Each structure stands twice: as C-alpha cells, then as structure tokens.
Amino acid sequence: MTVDPALLNRLLDAWPVAHLATVAPTGDPHIVPVVFCRDGACLYSPVDGKAKRTSRLQRLRNLAHQPSCTLLLDH
C-alpha cells in the first residue's frame, strides 16, 4: 500500500496518539498505546519518567531484539 506523502503528513499532524506493535523474542505480538512527535521523516516516542515496575520496558526490549515494528494511527 502506498500512502501519498501529503496525506501521511496530515494524518501524523492530526493524530498524535497511536499504537506501537512490536514482536517479543518469543514471537508474540506486543501492542501498546504511545504518543509520538516527528521531526521531518523521523518519528519519536518518548519514554516518560513515571514509576513503573521496571525501567526495562517490554517495547524497548522487543525493539532491541527485533527493530521492525508497526505504528498504527487511531482515528
């Protein structure tokens, strides 16, 4: 599927919340809601400083193991 770059830019500007889908080392999917910002063609999703059970977040471990991922924009 090819998305017109102008349309993609409008969507990214309008929908700053999405779901990040990664793959765990076991091969299982892992999907979490994320916020993101962009700088040109690069997308960034911050990791906040809120207290969590661990600082080694599953999505970060998954990306270290398998950097391919999907960002699903929600309407």
N, CA, C and O atoms as a GROMACS GRO file, in nm:
protein
  300
    1MET      N    1   0.084  -0.117   0.000
    1MET     CA    2   0.000   0.000   0.000
    1MET      C    3   0.089   0.123   0.000
    1MET      O    4   0.182   0.132   0.080
    2THR      N    5   0.061   0.215  -0.086
    2THR     CA    6   0.134   0.340  -0.092
    2THR      C    7   0.044   0.453  -0.043
    2THR      O    8  -0.070   0.467  -0.088
    3VAL      N    9   0.096   0.533   0.048
    3VAL     CA   10   0.021   0.647   0.101
    3VAL      C   11   0.086   0.774   0.049
    3VAL      O   12   0.207   0.792   0.056
    4ASP      N   13   0.003   0.862  -0.003
    4ASP     CA   14   0.051   0.991  -0.051
    4ASP      C   15   0.123   1.063   0.063
    4ASP      O   16   0.067   1.075   0.172
    5PRO      N   17   0.246   1.110   0.042
    5PRO     CA   18   0.321   1.177   0.149
    5PRO      C   19   0.246   1.296   0.212
    5PRO      O   20   0.256   1.316   0.333
    6ALA      N   21   0.174   1.372   0.133
    6ALA     CA   22   0.099   1.486   0.188
    6ALA      C   23  -0.011   1.437   0.282
    6ALA      O   24  -0.035   1.497   0.387
    7LEU      N   25  -0.078   1.329   0.244
    7LEU     CA   26  -0.182   1.272   0.330
    7LEU      C   27  -0.120   1.218   0.458
    7LEU      O   28  -0.173   1.240   0.567
    8LEU      N   29  -0.009   1.148   0.447
    8LEU     CA   30   0.059   1.095   0.565
    8LEU      C   31   0.098   1.208   0.660
    8LEU      O   32   0.080   1.195   0.782
    9ASN      N   33   0.150   1.317   0.607
    9ASN     CA   34   0.186   1.431   0.692
    9ASN      C   35   0.065   1.487   0.764
    9ASN      O   36   0.073   1.519   0.883
   10ARG      N   37  -0.048   1.499   0.695
   10ARG     CA   38  -0.171   1.549   0.760
   10ARG      C   39  -0.218   1.454   0.869
   10ARG      O   40  -0.260   1.499   0.976
   11LEU      N   41  -0.211   1.324   0.845
   11LEU     CA   42  -0.252   1.226   0.945
   11LEU      C   43  -0.162   1.231   1.068
   11LEU      O   44  -0.210   1.228   1.182
   12LEU      N   45  -0.032   1.238   1.046
   12LEU     CA   46   0.062   1.244   1.158
   12LEU      C   47   0.043   1.370   1.240
   12LEU      O   48   0.060   1.368   1.362
   13ASP      N   49   0.008   1.480   1.175
   13ASP     CA   50  -0.017   1.605   1.248
   13ASP      C   51  -0.148   1.600   1.326
   13ASP      O   52  -0.158   1.659   1.434
   14ALA      N   53  -0.248   1.530   1.273
   14ALA     CA   54  -0.381   1.529   1.334
   14ALA      C   55  -0.396   1.424   1.444
   14ALA      O   56  -0.475   1.444   1.536
   15TRP      N   57  -0.323   1.316   1.437
   15TRP     CA   58  -0.341   1.205   1.531
   15TRP      C   59  -0.211   1.175   1.604
   15TRP      O   60  -0.136   1.087   1.562
   16PRO      N   61  -0.182   1.246   1.712
   16PRO     CA   62  -0.056   1.226   1.782
   16PRO      C   63  -0.054   1.106   1.876
   16PRO      O   64   0.046   1.082   1.944
   17VAL      N   65  -0.162   1.029   1.881
   17VAL     CA   66  -0.164   0.908   1.962
   17VAL      C   67  -0.181   0.788   1.869
   17VAL      O   68  -0.258   0.793   1.773
   18ALA      N   69  -0.109   0.684   1.899
   18ALA     CA   70  -0.112   0.565   1.813
   18ALA      C   71  -0.087   0.442   1.898
   18ALA      O   72  -0.073   0.450   2.020
   19HIS      N   73  -0.082   0.328   1.833
   19HIS     CA   74  -0.044   0.203   1.899
   19HIS      C   75   0.083   0.153   1.831
   19HIS      O   76   0.094   0.149   1.708
   20LEU      N   77   0.179   0.114   1.913
   20LEU     CA   78   0.306   0.061   1.864
   20LEU      C   79   0.300  -0.091   1.878
   20LEU      O   80   0.278  -0.144   1.987
   21ALA      N   81   0.320  -0.159   1.768
   21ALA     CA   82   0.319  -0.306   1.767
   21ALA      C   83   0.462  -0.355   1.746
   21ALA      O   84   0.526  -0.323   1.646
   22THR      N   85   0.510  -0.433   1.842
   22THR     CA   86   0.642  -0.493   1.833
   22THR      C   87   0.628  -0.644   1.846
   22THR      O   88   0.519  -0.696   1.871
   23VAL      N   89   0.739  -0.714   1.828
   23VAL     CA   90   0.739  -0.859   1.839
   23VAL      C   91   0.835  -0.898   1.950
   23VAL      O   92   0.952  -0.860   1.949
   24ALA      N   93   0.784  -0.974   2.047
   24ALA     CA   94   0.866  -1.023   2.158
   24ALA      C   95   0.963  -1.131   2.108
   24ALA      O   96   0.940  -1.190   2.003
   25PRO      N   97   1.070  -1.156   2.181
   25PRO     CA   98   1.163  -1.263   2.141
   25PRO      C   99   1.096  -1.399   2.125
   25PRO      O  100   1.146  -1.485   2.052
   26THR      N  101   0.983  -1.419   2.192
   26THR     CA  102   0.908  -1.544   2.179
   26THR      C  103   0.829  -1.550   2.050
   26THR      O  104   0.775  -1.655   2.016
   27GLY      N  105   0.821  -1.437   1.978
   27GLY     CA  106   0.742  -1.430   1.856
   27GLY      C  107   0.602  -1.376   1.878
   27GLY      O  108   0.527  -1.357   1.782
   28ASP      N  109   0.566  -1.351   2.005
   28ASP     CA  110   0.434  -1.299   2.037
   28ASP      C  111   0.425  -1.150   2.005
   28ASP      O  112   0.522  -1.077   2.022
   29PRO      N  113   0.309  -1.105   1.959
   29PRO     CA  114   0.291  -0.961   1.935
   29PRO      C  115   0.276  -0.887   2.068
   29PRO      O  116   0.227  -0.942   2.166
   30HIS      N  117   0.318  -0.762   2.069
   30HIS     CA  118   0.305  -0.677   2.187
   30HIS      C  119   0.261  -0.540   2.136
   30HIS      O  120   0.332  -0.476   2.059
   31ILE      N  121   0.144  -0.495   2.179
   31ILE     CA  122   0.087  -0.370   2.129
   31ILE      C  123   0.057  -0.278   2.248
   31ILE      O  124  -0.011  -0.318   2.342
   32VAL      N  125   0.109  -0.156   2.242
   32VAL     CA  126   0.086  -0.058   2.348
   32VAL      C  127   0.051   0.077   2.288
   32VAL      O  128   0.100   0.112   2.181
   33PRO      N  129  -0.034   0.154   2.359
   33PRO     CA  130  -0.061   0.290   2.312
   33PRO      C  131   0.062   0.378   2.337
   33PRO      O  132   0.129   0.364   2.439
   34VAL      N  133   0.090   0.467   2.244
   34VAL     CA  134   0.205   0.557   2.257
   34VAL      C  135   0.167   0.696   2.205
   34VAL      O  136   0.078   0.710   2.122
   35VAL      N  137   0.236   0.794   2.256
   35VAL     CA  138   0.230   0.927   2.196
   35VAL      C  139   0.359   0.942   2.116
   35VAL      O  140   0.458   0.874   2.142
   36PHE      N  141   0.357   1.031   2.019
   36PHE     CA  142   0.478   1.048   1.938
   36PHE      C  143   0.483   1.191   1.885
   36PHE      O  144   0.384   1.264   1.885
   37CYS      N  145   0.600   1.226   1.842
   37CYS     CA  146   0.620   1.352   1.771
   37CYS      C  147   0.708   1.320   1.652
   37CYS      O  148   0.766   1.212   1.643
   38ARG      N  149   0.717   1.414   1.562
   38ARG     CA  150   0.802   1.388   1.446
   38ARG      C  151   0.888   1.509   1.414
   38ARG      O  152   0.855   1.623   1.447
   39ASP      N  153   0.997   1.478   1.350
   39ASP     CA  154   1.091   1.579   1.303
   39ASP      C  155   1.125   1.538   1.160
   39ASP      O  156   1.211   1.453   1.137
   40GLY      N  157   1.057   1.600   1.066
   40GLY     CA  158   1.076   1.559   0.926
   40GLY      C  159   1.023   1.419   0.906
   40GLY      O  160   0.907   1.391   0.935
   41ALA      N  161   1.108   1.330   0.858
   41ALA     CA  162   1.067   1.192   0.831
   41ALA      C  163   1.085   1.101   0.951
   41ALA      O  164   1.050   0.983   0.944
   42CYS      N  165   1.140   1.152   1.061
   42CYS     CA  166   1.164   1.069   1.180
   42CYS      C  167   1.052   1.083   1.281
   42CYS      O  168   1.003   1.193   1.306
   43LEU      N  169   1.012   0.970   1.339
   43LEU     CA  170   0.912   0.970   1.446
   43LEU      C  171   0.982   0.934   1.577
   43LEU      O  172   1.071   0.850   1.580
   44TYR      N  173   0.940   1.000   1.684
   44TYR     CA  174   0.995   0.976   1.817
   44TYR      C  175   0.882   0.948   1.914
   44TYR      O  176   0.780   1.017   1.911
   45SER      N  177   0.900   0.849   1.998
   45SER     CA  178   0.803   0.819   2.103
   45SER      C  179   0.877   0.827   2.236
   45SER      O  180   0.967   0.747   2.261
   46PRO      N  181   0.840   0.922   2.320
   46PRO     CA  182   0.913   0.939   2.446
   46PRO      C  183   0.884   0.826   2.544
   46PRO      O  184   0.776   0.766   2.544
   47VAL      N  185   0.981   0.800   2.628
   47VAL     CA  186   0.963   0.709   2.740
   47VAL      C  187   0.962   0.798   2.863
   47VAL      O  188   1.064   0.858   2.899
   48ASP      N  189   0.846   0.806   2.927
   48ASP     CA  190   0.831   0.901   3.037
   48ASP      C  191   0.898   0.851   3.165
   48ASP      O  192   0.942   0.736   3.173
   49GLY      N  193   0.903   0.938   3.264
   49GLY     CA  194   0.969   0.907   3.391
   49GLY      C  195   0.876   0.856   3.498
   49GLY      O  196   0.916   0.846   3.614
   50LYS      N  197   0.750   0.824   3.462
   50LYS     CA  198   0.656   0.774   3.562
   50LYS      C  199   0.706   0.643   3.621
   50LYS      O  200   0.772   0.564   3.553
   51ALA      N  201   0.674   0.621   3.748
   51ALA     CA  202   0.715   0.497   3.814
   51ALA      C  203   0.648   0.377   3.746
   51ALA      O  204   0.527   0.376   3.721
   52LYS      N  205   0.730   0.278   3.718
   52LYS     CA  206   0.681   0.155   3.657
   52LYS      C  207   0.744   0.038   3.732
   52LYS      O  208   0.834   0.058   3.814
   53ARG      N  209   0.697  -0.081   3.704
   53ARG     CA  210   0.754  -0.198   3.772
   53ARG      C  211   0.902  -0.214   3.739
   53ARG      O  212   0.980  -0.260   3.823
   54THR      N  213   0.940  -0.176   3.618
   54THR     CA  214   1.080  -0.188   3.576
   54THR      C  215   1.110  -0.075   3.478
   54THR      O  216   1.021  -0.023   3.412
   55SER      N  217   1.236  -0.040   3.469
   55SER     CA  218   1.276   0.061   3.371
   55SER      C  219   1.305  -0.003   3.236
   55SER      O  220   1.323   0.066   3.135
   56ARG      N  221   1.309  -0.136   3.234
   56ARG     CA  222   1.332  -0.209   3.108
   56ARG      C  223   1.197  -0.243   3.046
   56ARG      O  224   1.147  -0.355   3.060
   57LEU      N  225   1.139  -0.147   2.978
   57LEU     CA  226   1.006  -0.164   2.922
   57LEU      C  227   1.006  -0.271   2.814
   57LEU      O  228   1.101  -0.285   2.737
   58GLN      N  229   0.896  -0.347   2.810
   58GLN     CA  230   0.883  -0.457   2.714
   58GLN      C  231   0.901  -0.409   2.570
   58GLN      O  232   0.967  -0.476   2.491
   59ARG      N  233   0.842  -0.294   2.536
   59ARG     CA  234   0.854  -0.247   2.397
   59ARG      C  235   0.998  -0.216   2.361
   59ARG      O  236   1.040  -0.237   2.247
   60LEU      N  237   1.076  -0.166   2.457
   60LEU     CA  238   1.216  -0.136   2.430
   60LEU      C  239   1.298  -0.265   2.418
   60LEU      O  240   1.387  -0.274   2.333
   61ARG      N  241   1.268  -0.364   2.501
   61ARG     CA  242   1.337  -0.493   2.489
   61ARG      C  243   1.302  -0.559   2.355
   61ARG      O  244   1.389  -0.616   2.289
   62ASN      N  245   1.174  -0.548   2.316
   62ASN     CA  246   1.134  -0.607   2.188
   62ASN      C  247   1.206  -0.540   2.071
   62ASN      O  248   1.254  -0.608   1.980
   63LEU      N  249   1.214  -0.407   2.074
   63LEU     CA  250   1.279  -0.335   1.965
   63LEU      C  251   1.429  -0.364   1.960
   63LEU      O  252   1.487  -0.367   1.852
   64ALA      N  253   1.491  -0.386   2.076
   64ALA     CA  254   1.633  -0.422   2.077
   64ALA      C  255   1.653  -0.560   2.012
   64ALA      O  256   1.753  -0.584   1.944
   65HIS      N  257   1.558  -0.649   2.034
   65HIS     CA  258   1.566  -0.784   1.977
   65HIS      C  259   1.528  -0.784   1.829
   65HIS      O  260   1.596  -0.848   1.748
   66GLN      N  261   1.420  -0.713   1.794
   66GLN     CA  262   1.369  -0.710   1.656
   66GLN      C  263   1.324  -0.566   1.627
   66GLN      O  264   1.215  -0.527   1.668
   67PRO      N  265   1.407  -0.488   1.557
   67PRO     CA  266   1.376  -0.347   1.535
   67PRO      C  267   1.257  -0.320   1.442
   67PRO      O  268   1.209  -0.206   1.437
   68SER      N  269   1.208  -0.419   1.369
   68SER     CA  270   1.090  -0.398   1.285
   68SER      C  271   0.968  -0.382   1.373
   68SER      O  272   0.948  -0.457   1.469
   69CYS      N  273   0.886  -0.282   1.340
   69CYS     CA  274   0.766  -0.257   1.419
   69CYS      C  275   0.662  -0.190   1.330
   69CYS      O  276   0.689  -0.156   1.215
   70THR      N  277   0.543  -0.171   1.387
   70THR     CA  278   0.436  -0.103   1.316
   70THR      C  279   0.377   0.003   1.406
   70THR      O  280   0.358  -0.020   1.525
   71LEU      N  281   0.347   0.119   1.349
   71LEU     CA  282   0.278   0.226   1.421
   71LEU      C  283   0.142   0.241   1.358
   71LEU      O  284   0.130   0.277   1.241
   72LEU      N  285   0.038   0.213   1.437
   72LEU     CA  286  -0.099   0.221   1.389
   72LEU      C  287  -0.162   0.349   1.440
   72LEU      O  288  -0.177   0.367   1.561
   73LEU      N  289  -0.199   0.439   1.349
   73LEU     CA  290  -0.264   0.564   1.386
   73LEU      C  291  -0.412   0.538   1.412
   73LEU      O  292  -0.478   0.471   1.333
   74ASP      N  293  -0.462   0.592   1.520
   74ASP     CA  294  -0.602   0.576   1.557
   74ASP      C  295  -0.680   0.701   1.520
   74ASP      O  296  -0.634   0.813   1.540
   75HIS      N  297  -0.797   0.681   1.465
   75HIS     CA  298  -0.886   0.792   1.433
   75HIS      C  299  -0.969   0.823   1.556
   75HIS      O  300  -1.052   0.914   1.553
   0.00000   0.00000   0.00000
